[in-house]
Amino acid sequence: MAKKKKVKIQPPAVLALVLADIILSEPASGKFYINGTFSAIVSNAFPCTHPRMAVYLAITNGHGPTPINIRLIDVDEDRPPLATVEFTLNFPDPIVVVEAVGVLQNLVFPIPGDYRLELFAAGTPIMSRRLAVVQPPGQQPPPKAK
């Protein structure tokens, strides 16, 4: 009789990861309304503070309660994460699409450049998304620290 191998559970699949100013949920229907989507932040001065960033997620192929971690980092990971948010999503069945919202507040971007929003499920990275933080055209970037 052949020995049975344990099947490794695959990480969930991300269907959507959207950045927005605000995300509302309508209690009666459970629908989400996403307002003010963006993929870049423009600032005249640095460091700059961005008051609020809402993150909409649609995820499937999960198995039971799954810890979710969202972190915002600079692209080179020269600094600690600018923000993190953690919560648990419950997947009653792998074919179910679970929607959720995470909110990051009072984000301080020290310099213009590329940043990444990283999404982890049960400690496994499942998606990364670029966020550009830029000065308006025609402005000189600040000198780089040595």
C-alpha positions in Angstrom: 0.0 0.0 0.0 1.4 3.4 -1.0 2.1 6.0 1.6 -0.2 9.0 1.3 1.5 12.3 0.9 0.1 15.3 2.7 -1.1 17.9 0.2 0.4 21.4 0.8 -2.2 24.1 1.0 -1.7 26.8 -1.7 -1.7 30.4 -0.6 -4.8 32.5 -1.4 -5.1 34.2 -4.8 -5.5 38.0 -5.0 -8.2 39.1 -7.4 -7.9 42.9 -6.5 -5.7 45.2 -4.5 -6.9 48.8 -4.9 -5.7 52.0 -3.2 -8.2 54.7 -2.5 -9.0 57.7 -0.4 -12.0 56.1 1.1 -13.9 52.8 0.9 -17.5 52.6 2.1 -19.4 49.5 2.8 -23.2 49.3 2.5 -24.4 47.1 5.4 -27.6 45.8 3.7 -25.9 44.4 0.6 -22.4 44.0 1.8 -21.2 45.9 -1.3 -18.1 48.1 -1.2 -17.9 51.6 -2.8 -14.4 52.6 -3.7 -13.8 56.4 -4.0 -10.7 58.3 -5.1 -8.4 55.5 -6.4 -4.7 56.3 -7.0 -1.3 54.8 -7.7 0.8 57.9 -6.9 1.0 60.6 -4.3 2.2 64.0 -5.2 3.8 66.4 -2.7 5.5 69.7 -2.8 7.7 69.1 0.2 9.3 66.2 2.0 8.9 64.5 4.4 5.2 64.5 3.5 2.3 63.1 5.5 -0.5 61.4 3.7 -3.5 61.3 6.1 -5.3 58.1 5.0 -4.9 55.3 2.6 -7.7 52.7 2.3 -6.8 49.3 0.8 -9.5 47.2 -0.8 -8.8 43.4 -1.2 -10.6 40.7 -3.0 -9.1 37.3 -2.3 -10.1 33.7 -3.1 -8.7 30.2 -2.7 -8.2 30.6 1.0 -8.6 27.9 3.6 -10.3 28.7 7.0 -9.1 31.6 9.2 -6.1 33.2 7.6 -3.9 36.0 9.1 -3.5 38.9 6.7 -0.7 41.5 6.9 -0.4 44.6 4.8 2.8 46.6 5.0 4.0 49.7 3.3 7.8 49.8 2.7 10.3 51.8 0.6 11.3 50.0 -2.5 14.9 49.3 -1.3 13.8 48.5 2.3 16.3 51.0 3.6 13.9 51.9 6.5 11.5 50.1 8.7 7.9 49.7 7.3 6.1 53.0 7.1 2.9 51.3 8.2 1.4 47.8 8.8 -2.1 46.5 9.3 -3.0 43.0 10.4 -6.3 41.2 10.6 -7.7 37.7 10.0 -9.9 36.7 7.1 -12.1 33.6 7.2 -12.5 31.5 4.1 -15.4 29.1 4.6 -14.7 27.5 1.3 -11.8 27.9 -1.2 -14.1 29.1 -4.0 -15.5 32.0 -2.0 -14.3 35.5 -2.8 -13.6 37.3 0.5 -13.5 41.1 0.4 -11.9 43.3 3.0 -10.6 46.8 3.7 -7.5 47.8 5.5 -6.8 51.4 6.5 -3.3 53.0 6.9 -3.2 56.4 8.6 -0.8 59.3 9.0 1.8 57.9 6.6 5.0 59.8 6.6 7.0 59.5 3.3 10.6 60.8 4.1 11.6 61.3 0.4 10.1 61.0 -3.0 10.5 57.7 -4.8 9.0 54.2 -5.2 7.3 52.5 -2.3 5.6 49.1 -2.2 2.5 47.8 -0.6 3.0 44.2 0.3 0.3 41.7 1.1 1.0 38.6 3.1 -1.4 35.7 3.9 -0.3 33.4 6.8 3.2 34.9 6.5 3.5 34.1 2.8 3.9 37.1 0.4 1.0 36.9 -2.1 1.2 40.3 -3.8 3.2 43.5 -4.1 2.1 46.7 -5.6 4.1 49.9 -6.5 3.2 53.3 -5.1 5.0 56.2 -6.6 5.6 59.3 -4.3 6.6 62.2 -6.4 7.1 66.0 -6.6 5.2 68.0 -9.1 6.9 68.3 -12.5 9.6 70.9 -12.7 10.6 70.7 -9.0 14.1 69.6 -8.0 14.3 66.5 -5.8 16.0 66.9 -2.4 19.6 65.9 -2.2 20.1 62.2 -1.2 21.5 61.5 2.2 25.0 60.2 2.3 
